Amino acid sequence: MKQSLMTEFDETTKDLFETLSLFTQEEFNKIPFQGSWTAGQVAEHLWKSESAITKALKGVSKETERNPEQYVEMIRKVFLDYTTKLKSPDFILPSNDGKDRDAFIKAFQETRSDLKNSIETLDLDKTFTEFSFPQAGNLTGLELFNLVVCHTKRHIRQLKIIVEKLKGVVA
């Protein structure tokens, strides 16, 4: 599973950077439609989430006393179901301040590099105790990386919808 996860992570990373590059600086902070976040807010939310996971992966871990993939299917089902709107935890909500697109691209380059290094070097079967997921609690490295990949895919889709709205593309 680790190799397929690395491949999916790399593909998602490439897609994230390509999608962010679709926005001009002005578009990055423009509200595309009522009730929507800006692309910059989506980027900030995603970056805050990845930063929390990166921190957790550098923190305390312990041997896992269950199947290390127990919550993978649930995570994938929740985040890849685009028919449901999810509520973000407060600690990863974006601010209303303007965002610098290039600064976020640079920030993602750093977090993505850290995450890739973690995939390559950590025992992903371990449970990481500094990050808790609703209804599951602490997650294993395998589960955390599935969360990163699926959460990113969800927000790449959201960013593509935003860019279509801003550029007047009819889907």
Protein Blocks (a to p, Z undefined) as FASTA:
>chain_A
ZZmmmmmmmmmmmmmmmmmmmpcfklmmpcfbghiacfklmmmmmmmmmmmmmmmmmmcc
dddfbdfklmmmmmmmmmmmmkbccdddfklcccfbdcdfklmmmmmmmmmmmmmmmmmm
mcfkbccfkbccehklpadfklmmmmmmmmmmmmmmmmmmmmmmmnopaZZ
